[in-house]
């Protein structure tokens, strides 16, 4: 199965969020072709979570896992550290008081 380029995946993700009336925006634009994508969930109460995709060897698939959670400032620091390691990294910020990211939906979770 062919993988989508990062910019196409990000565009599709932002569209899906927009259709669900969930505000989101690109915080850091990475490499259009092969940049990794991280998603920050801002629940607008001073708390946040950051998600990254990892390969699950046991199930032979990619999945979203929690990278960091807690005070928004601490999550931002964790994302800044990741950016220092990977200049091609994309960071998408989702703002939703209900904690929705849609990352578990078909097409986004695999």
C-alpha positions, 0 to 999 in steps of 0.5 A: 500500500502506498503511503500518502505524502505528509502534506496531503495527509495534513491537508486531509486531516485538517479538512476532516477536523473542519468538517467536524467543527474542530479548530486546528492549524499548522504550528510547524510546517515540515517536509512536504514529502516525508516529514513526520507529523505530531498532533497537539491537543489543546483542551483550552483549560491549560492542559494539553496532549501530544501524539505521535505515530509509531510502528506497532511491530506486534500488529504490523501497523502504525498507530497514534501514541501519547508522547506527552500530556499535562500542562500546556507549557510542558507539552510545548517544551516536549514538542520543541525538543522533538523539533530540535531533533527533526527539522522536517517535523510537522506539528498540528494543533487541535483546539477542542474542549471535549478532547477530540482529535479524530486520530482513532477514525478510519483513514487517520489511525492507520 
